[in-house]
Amino acid sequence: MRYLMTTKSSSRTPDESLFAEMGQFIEELTASGALLATGALEPGGLRLTSVDGEITVTDGPFTEAKEAVVGFALIEVRSPEEAVELARRFRRIVGDGESEIRQVFSQ
């Protein structure tokens, strides 16, 4: 099962300790084969809206900085519980904040 884990900003200020802990976590997930991709997201972006065949493109940002998704990880695990456990470990590293997990369906 594949899951997309997204995260909003954290209460923890990035420092050498955070980078080391996160680096170790990413290495572990990569070695196990669970981590397929990870990355940070730009705060702006573009929004495309379609109404009656008319497509409008709008420049971001679209939400307050504290509500914006700032990063993601695409993982492959055996169960939803495994995805939750990895997200719990991530939140323990980065501190207070909010993450979401969504299953990615293949076609």
N, CA, C and O of each residue as an XYZ file, in Angstrom:
428
protein
N       0.845     -1.173      0.000
C       0.000      0.000      0.000
C       0.893      1.241      0.000
O       1.884      1.322      0.726
N       0.515      2.182     -0.821
C       1.253      3.449     -0.856
C       0.447      4.525     -0.157
O      -0.779      4.581     -0.256
N       1.175      5.384      0.557
C       0.556      6.492      1.272
C       1.362      7.756      1.017
O       2.590      7.728      0.935
N       0.641      8.863      0.893
C       1.271     10.173      0.823
C       1.103     10.815      2.189
O      -0.018     11.037      2.647
N       2.213     11.109      2.829
C       2.187     11.794      4.123
C       2.568     13.246      3.859
O       3.618     13.521      3.280
N       1.722     14.163      4.281
C       2.040     15.582      4.146
C       2.149     16.199      5.528
O       1.563     15.711      6.495
N       2.908     17.277      5.602
C       3.081     17.940      6.887
C       2.995     19.446      6.728
O       3.404     20.019      5.719
N       2.450     20.057      7.755
C       2.421     21.514      7.834
C       3.594     21.934      8.707
O       4.266     21.081      9.286
N       3.849     23.231      8.812
C       5.024     23.662      9.555
C       5.000     23.177     10.995
O       3.955     22.851     11.558
N       6.193     23.145     11.563
C       6.411     22.563     12.872
C       6.770     23.637     13.885
O       7.146     24.752     13.523
N       6.649     23.289     15.153
C       7.027     24.217     16.217
C       8.533     24.219     16.430
O       9.076     25.145     17.033
N       9.208     23.191     15.941
C      10.645     23.061     16.190
C      11.442     23.874     15.176
O      11.246     23.752     13.967
N      12.337     24.700     15.687
C      13.214     25.481     14.825
C      14.306     24.566     14.278
O      14.976     23.876     15.046
N      14.491     24.553     12.949
C      15.523     23.677     12.379
C      16.908     24.004     12.943
O      17.315     25.165     12.983
N      17.615     22.975     13.373
C      18.982     23.116     13.850
C      19.751     21.852     13.466
O      19.186     20.955     12.840
N      21.013     21.768     13.826
C      21.844     20.618     13.458
C      21.277     19.308     13.998
O      21.345     18.276     13.331
N      20.722     19.354     15.199
C      20.149     18.160     15.806
C      18.956     17.655     14.990
O      18.834     16.454     14.747
N      18.081     18.565     14.570
C      16.924     18.187     13.764
C      17.375     17.572     12.441
O      16.851     16.538     12.026
N      18.343     18.204     11.780
C      18.838     17.684     10.506
C      19.451     16.294     10.689
O      19.275     15.424      9.836
N      20.152     16.085     11.772
C      20.770     14.776     12.029
C      19.696     13.713     12.285
O      19.761     12.619     11.724
N      18.713     14.030     13.126
C      17.644     13.073     13.421
C      16.836     12.745     12.172
O      16.512     11.585     11.918
N      16.517     13.773     11.399
C      15.729     13.557     10.192
C      16.546     12.781      9.154
O      16.010     11.910      8.469
N      17.811     13.088      9.041
C      18.684     12.356      8.122
C      18.747     10.880      8.458
O      18.685     10.034      7.566
N      18.870     10.567      9.727
C      18.914      9.174     10.176
C      17.586      8.469      9.882
O      17.575      7.325      9.427
N      16.472      9.152     10.142
C      15.144      8.597      9.879
C      14.967      8.316      8.383
O      14.478      7.252      8.004
N      15.358      9.257      7.546
C      15.241      9.096      6.093
C      16.125      7.957      5.606
O      15.702      7.167      4.762
N      17.338      7.859      6.120
C      18.231      6.759      5.741
C      17.621      5.405      6.104
O      17.676      4.462      5.315
N      17.043      5.317      7.296
C      16.420      4.070      7.746
C      15.256      3.674      6.833
O      15.144      2.515      6.431
N      14.386      4.646      6.505
C      13.239      4.355      5.651
C      13.672      3.996      4.231
O      13.065      3.139      3.590
N      14.713      4.648      3.749
C      15.228      4.349      2.409
C      15.812      2.942      2.378
O      15.538      2.179      1.452
N      16.613      2.591      3.382
C      17.237      1.263      3.443
C      16.190      0.154      3.537
O      16.390     -0.934      2.996
N      15.078      0.421      4.219
C      14.029     -0.591      4.368
C      13.170     -0.714      3.113
O      12.411     -1.673      2.973
N      13.285      0.246      2.204
C      12.476      0.244      0.991
C      11.124      0.917      1.157
O      10.338      0.961      0.211
N      10.839      1.446      2.347
C       9.535      2.068      2.607
C       9.419      3.461      1.991
O       8.327      3.866      1.593
N      10.530      4.203      1.906
C      10.482      5.577      1.403
C      10.690      5.586     -0.103
O      11.733      5.157     -0.597
N       9.688      6.081     -0.831
C       9.763      6.157     -2.283
C      10.211      7.534     -2.755
O      10.929      7.651     -3.748
N       9.784      8.582     -2.041
C      10.151      9.967     -2.397
C       9.862     10.862     -1.210
O       8.993     10.569     -0.390
N      10.598     11.953     -1.129
C      10.364     12.940     -0.086
C      10.776     14.307     -0.621
O      11.590     14.394     -1.541
N      10.218     15.373     -0.051
C      10.610     16.692     -0.499
C       9.886     17.794      0.240
O       8.914     17.568      0.962
N      10.392     18.990      0.034
C       9.778     20.198      0.579
C       8.991     20.868     -0.545
O       9.301     20.691     -1.724
N       7.992     21.624     -0.175
C       7.147     22.285     -1.158
C       7.287     23.795     -1.057
O       7.416     24.347      0.036
N       7.259     24.453     -2.202
C       7.312     25.911     -2.200
C       6.040     26.466     -1.569
O       4.989     25.829     -1.641
N       6.120     27.630     -0.957
C       4.952     28.171     -0.272
C       3.867     28.696     -1.214
O       2.709     28.811     -0.812
N       4.219     29.011     -2.440
C       3.243     29.589     -3.368
C       2.554     28.555     -4.210
O       1.626     27.883     -3.759
N       3.007     28.431     -5.428
C       2.403     27.491     -6.357
C       1.358     28.161     -7.219
O       1.163     29.375     -7.168
N       0.697     27.347     -8.005
C      -0.349     27.827     -8.905
C      -1.620     27.026     -8.651
O      -1.558     25.843     -8.316
N      -2.745     27.660     -8.808
C      -4.041     26.981     -8.685
C      -4.753     27.103    -10.031
O      -4.869     28.193    -10.591
N      -5.220     25.979    -10.531
C      -6.008     25.966    -11.761
C      -7.448     25.668    -11.408
O      -7.738     24.705    -10.699
N      -8.352     26.501    -11.906
C      -9.772     26.344    -11.651
C     -10.485     26.232    -12.989
O     -10.247     27.023    -13.901
N     -11.366     25.236    -13.096
C     -12.114     25.021    -14.326
C     -13.600     25.214    -14.053
O     -14.170     24.538    -13.196
N     -14.233     26.143    -14.788
C     -15.664     26.391    -14.671
C     -16.221     26.523    -16.088
O     -15.821     27.406    -16.847
N     -17.144     25.635    -16.426
C     -17.778     25.648    -17.751
C     -16.756     25.676    -18.886
O     -16.943     26.378    -19.880
N     -15.688     24.918    -18.734
C     -14.672     24.822    -19.778
C     -13.651     25.947    -19.767
O     -12.676     25.889    -20.516
N     -13.844     26.961    -18.948
C     -12.900     28.081    -18.838
C     -11.915     27.764    -17.714
O     -12.323     27.512    -16.581
N     -10.618     27.776    -18.027
C      -9.587     27.449    -17.034
C      -8.860     28.719    -16.636
O      -8.341     29.453    -17.476
N      -8.836     28.960    -15.329
C      -8.172     30.134    -14.770
C      -6.976     29.685    -13.953
O      -7.069     28.729    -13.184
N      -5.843     30.376    -14.116
C      -4.628     30.083    -13.359
C      -4.375     31.253    -12.411
O      -4.340     32.411    -12.827
N      -4.198     30.926    -11.118
C      -3.980     31.943    -10.095
C      -2.687     31.635     -9.353
O      -2.428     30.489     -8.986
N      -1.866     32.683     -9.134
C      -0.638     32.530     -8.353
C      -0.958     32.423     -6.873
O      -1.881     33.074     -6.386
N      -0.179     31.582     -6.137
C      -0.326     31.433     -4.696
C       0.528     32.454     -3.982
O       1.124     33.305     -4.642
N       0.615     32.410     -2.691
C       0.085     31.387     -1.784
C      -1.414     31.558     -1.549
O      -1.986     32.622     -1.784
N      -2.035     30.464     -1.074
C      -3.483     30.435     -0.927
C      -3.952     30.330      0.519
O      -5.127     30.563      0.801
N      -3.062     29.987      1.432
C      -3.438     29.833      2.839
C      -2.420     30.547      3.703
O      -1.353     30.939      3.230
N      -2.757     30.713      4.973
C      -1.785     31.260      5.911
C      -0.597     30.318      5.997
O      -0.753     29.110      5.819
N       0.576     30.847      6.264
C       1.796     30.038      6.298
C       1.672     28.850      7.251
O       2.170     27.766      6.946
N       1.015     29.035      8.403
C       0.906     27.944      9.374
C      -0.015     26.831      8.890
O       0.030     25.725      9.427
N      -0.853     27.100      7.886
C      -1.785     26.108      7.369
C      -1.295     25.437      6.093
O      -1.893     24.461      5.640
N      -0.223     25.943      5.514
C       0.262     25.425      4.236
C       1.039     24.125      4.423
O       1.777     23.961      5.394
N       0.862     23.218      3.489
C       1.653     21.985      3.470
C       3.066     22.367      3.046
O       3.256     23.011      2.015
N       4.062     21.968      3.846
C       5.447     22.357      3.569
C       6.316     21.196      3.102
O       7.414     21.413      2.590
N       5.835     19.963      3.273
C       6.641     18.827      2.862
C       5.810     17.577      2.682
O       4.652     17.513      3.093
N       6.430     16.570      2.053
C       5.725     15.323      1.815
C       6.687     14.151      1.834
O       7.898     14.318      1.685
N       6.132     12.967      2.018
C       6.859     11.712      1.866
C       5.899     10.715      1.243
O       4.763     10.571      1.695
N       6.354     10.033      0.214
C       5.592      8.956     -0.396
C       6.190      7.658      0.117
O       7.371      7.382     -0.095
N       5.364      6.859      0.796
C       5.870      5.631      1.406
C       5.107      4.420      0.883
O       3.982      4.539      0.398
N       5.731      3.268      0.990
C       5.077      2.011      0.657
C       5.243      1.077      1.847
O       6.356      0.694      2.207
N       4.103      0.715      2.453
C       4.087     -0.121      3.654
C       3.016     -1.195      3.511
O       2.241     -1.186      2.555
N       2.978     -2.118      4.465
C       2.036     -3.236      4.397
C       0.639     -2.921      4.929
O      -0.321     -3.619      4.600
N       0.519     -1.867      5.754
C      -0.777     -1.614      6.390
C      -0.931     -0.137      6.747
O       0.055      0.596      6.821
N      -2.176      0.294      6.969
C      -2.398      1.666      7.437
C      -1.725      1.910      8.787
O      -1.246      3.011      9.057
N      -1.691      0.887      9.625
C      -1.074      1.034     10.951
C       0.423      1.334     10.831
O       0.973      2.116     11.607
N       1.065      0.708      9.859
C       2.485      0.967      9.631
C       2.702      2.413      9.181
O       3.665      3.057      9.597
N       1.815      2.914      8.339
C       1.900      4.308      7.890
C       1.736      5.262      9.069
O       2.456      6.254      9.178
N       0.791      4.959      9.942
C       0.566      5.800     11.125
C       1.794      5.781     12.022
O       2.189      6.822     12.547
N       2.404      4.617     12.207
C       3.587      4.531     13.066
C       4.741      5.365     12.497
O       5.441      6.043     13.250
N       4.943      5.322     11.189
C       6.003      6.146     10.586
C       5.695      7.629     10.755
O       6.595      8.422     11.032
N       4.432      8.008     10.592
C       4.046      9.408     10.785
C       4.231      9.832     12.244
O       4.633     10.965     12.509
N       3.947      8.947     13.179
C       4.172      9.246     14.608
C       5.659      9.496     14.872
O       6.026     10.437     15.574
N       6.502      8.643     14.301
C       7.947      8.818     14.484
C       8.397     10.154     13.904
O       9.208     10.853     14.512
N       7.877     10.511     12.735
C       8.202     11.790     12.117
C       7.792     12.944     13.022
O       8.584     13.859     13.248
N       6.560     12.917     13.548
C       6.068     14.003     14.405
C       6.898     14.109     15.674
O       7.121     15.214     16.170
N       7.363     12.978     16.214
C       8.214     13.038     17.415
C       9.519     13.765     17.116
O      10.061     14.455     17.980
N      10.023     13.613     15.903
C      11.272     14.284     15.533
C      11.045     15.777     15.356
O      11.806     16.576     15.900
N      10.015     16.178     14.606
C       9.834     17.584     14.261
C       9.052     18.395     15.274
O       9.072     19.625     15.222
N       8.359     17.734     16.200
C       7.649     18.475     17.240
C       6.199     18.750     16.896
O       5.624     18.123     16.006
N       5.617     19.701     17.619
C       4.203     20.024     17.458
C       3.905     20.447     16.029
O       4.726     21.080     15.366
N       2.729     20.090     15.576
C       2.318     20.439     14.222
C       1.281     19.454     13.741
O       0.693     18.721     14.535
N       1.059     19.435     12.452
C       0.002     18.603     11.886
C       0.485     17.913     10.619
O       1.140     18.525      9.775
N       0.156     16.638     10.498
C       0.449     15.859      9.306
C      -0.814     15.135      8.868
O      -1.717     14.903      9.671
N      -0.870     14.780      7.592
C      -1.972     13.981      7.075
C      -1.408     12.783      6.336
O      -0.311     12.836      5.781
N      -2.178     11.696      6.337
C      -1.807     10.490      5.609
C      -2.967     10.157      4.694
O      -4.116     10.101      5.135
N      -2.671      9.932      3.408
C      -3.706      9.554      2.452
C      -3.204      8.404      1.597
O      -2.087      8.441      1.082
N      -4.036      7.386      1.453
C      -3.653      6.262      0.622
C      -3.637      6.692     -0.836
O      -4.508      7.433     -1.293
N      -2.626      6.211     -1.560
C      -2.495      6.488     -2.991
C      -2.941      5.217     -3.713
O      -2.372      4.144     -3.516
N      -3.952      5.354     -4.537
C      -4.480      4.208     -5.267
C      -3.835      4.122     -6.641
O      -3.678      5.136     -7.322
N      -3.460      2.917     -7.050
C      -2.876      2.686     -8.371
C      -3.994      2.347     -9.344
O      -5.067      1.893     -8.948
N      -3.724      2.574    -10.618
C      -4.727      2.235    -11.635
C      -4.346      0.997    -12.371
O      -5.074      0.562    -13.264
